[in-house]
Amino acid sequence: MSITAQALDGLYGRSAAGVRARLERDGLGGWQDLADAETDSEGRISDWSDKRFERGLYRIRFDSDYYFVGLGLTAAYPEIIVTFRMHDETDAYQIQVMLSPYSYSTHFRIR
């Protein structure tokens, strides 16, 4: 299994470059940090695509506050957490989030 992520800026209609994100896995006793990354110029995180993950419950914490403060704006949601379940060890999972200062939406795709 591999994971990729993408952040889009819904306010300006472009890729959201420079969004900090943390990948976590639900383990015994709580969430475990697996990796940190930042979106590239296309809003993508591909650092995690080369790693292999086991079945289980995962989440990505997108730091929307850091992103919008960098644009001189304030965000109602300082972080956006997308929690998802990985079922099959042969699939590739793509998580996409569209950010704006007062709303967000997510999209989940299995390849």
C-alpha positions as CSV (number, residue, x, y, z in Angstrom):
1,M,0.0,0.0,0.0
2,S,1.2,3.5,-0.7
3,I,-0.2,6.9,0.2
4,T,-0.1,10.2,-1.7
5,A,-1.8,13.4,-0.8
6,Q,-2.7,16.7,-2.5
7,A,-3.9,20.0,-1.1
8,L,-5.7,22.5,-3.3
9,D,-6.4,26.2,-2.5
10,G,-10.2,26.7,-3.0
11,L,-9.9,30.4,-2.3
12,Y,-7.5,31.2,-5.2
13,G,-8.2,28.1,-7.4
14,R,-4.7,26.7,-7.4
15,S,-2.5,24.1,-5.9
16,A,-1.7,24.7,-2.2
17,A,2.1,24.7,-2.0
18,G,3.8,24.7,1.4
19,V,1.1,23.0,3.4
20,R,2.6,21.0,6.3
21,A,1.2,17.5,6.9
22,R,1.7,14.7,9.3
23,L,0.8,11.0,8.6
24,E,-0.3,9.0,11.6
25,R,-1.4,5.4,12.3
26,D,-3.8,4.2,14.9
27,G,-1.8,1.9,17.2
28,L,-1.9,0.5,20.6
29,G,-2.7,3.3,23.0
30,G,-3.3,6.0,20.4
31,W,-2.0,7.6,17.3
32,Q,1.6,7.1,16.2
33,D,3.5,9.6,14.0
34,L,4.8,8.0,10.8
35,A,6.1,10.8,8.7
36,D,6.0,14.6,8.2
37,A,6.0,16.3,4.8
38,E,5.2,19.5,3.0
39,T,3.3,19.9,-0.2
40,D,5.3,20.8,-3.3
41,S,4.6,23.4,-5.9
42,E,1.8,21.3,-7.3
43,G,0.3,20.8,-3.8
44,R,1.3,17.2,-3.7
45,I,3.0,15.0,-1.1
46,S,4.7,12.1,-2.9
47,D,7.3,11.4,-0.2
48,W,5.0,8.7,1.2
49,S,4.4,6.9,-2.1
50,D,7.6,4.8,-1.8
51,K,6.8,3.6,1.7
52,R,4.8,0.5,2.4
53,F,2.0,0.5,4.9
54,E,0.0,-2.2,6.5
55,R,-3.8,-2.5,6.8
56,G,-5.3,-0.2,9.4
57,L,-6.6,3.1,10.4
58,Y,-4.6,6.2,9.3
59,R,-5.0,9.9,9.4
60,I,-3.3,13.0,7.8
61,R,-3.2,16.2,9.7
62,F,-3.0,19.2,7.3
63,D,-1.7,22.4,9.0
64,S,-4.1,24.8,7.3
65,D,-3.3,27.6,9.8
66,Y,0.3,27.7,8.8
67,Y,-0.6,27.8,5.2
68,F,-3.2,30.7,5.5
69,V,-1.1,32.7,7.9
70,G,1.6,32.7,5.2
71,L,-0.9,34.3,2.9
72,G,-1.8,36.9,5.4
73,L,-5.2,35.3,6.2
74,T,-6.8,33.6,9.2
75,A,-8.3,30.2,9.0
76,A,-11.4,29.0,11.0
77,Y,-10.0,25.5,10.9
78,P,-6.3,25.6,12.1
79,E,-5.9,22.0,11.1
80,I,-7.8,19.6,8.9
81,I,-7.7,15.9,9.9
82,V,-8.6,13.3,7.3
83,T,-9.0,9.8,8.8
84,F,-9.2,6.8,6.5
85,R,-9.0,3.0,6.6
86,M,-6.6,1.0,4.4
87,H,-8.1,-2.3,3.5
88,D,-5.9,-3.9,0.8
89,E,-2.1,-4.1,0.9
90,T,-1.8,-3.9,-2.9
91,D,-3.7,-0.6,-3.4
92,A,-2.5,2.9,-3.7
93,Y,-4.4,5.5,-1.7
94,Q,-4.8,9.1,-2.7
95,I,-6.2,11.7,-0.3
96,Q,-7.0,15.1,-1.5
97,V,-8.2,18.1,0.5
98,M,-9.5,21.5,-0.8
99,L,-8.8,24.3,1.7
100,S,-10.3,27.7,2.1
101,P,-10.2,29.9,5.2
102,Y,-13.8,28.9,6.3
103,S,-14.4,25.5,4.8
104,Y,-12.7,22.4,3.4
105,S,-13.7,19.3,1.5
106,T,-11.9,16.0,1.0
107,H,-11.7,13.3,-1.7
108,F,-10.5,9.8,-1.3
109,R,-9.4,7.6,-4.2
110,I,-8.0,4.1,-4.4
111,R,-5.8,3.1,-7.4
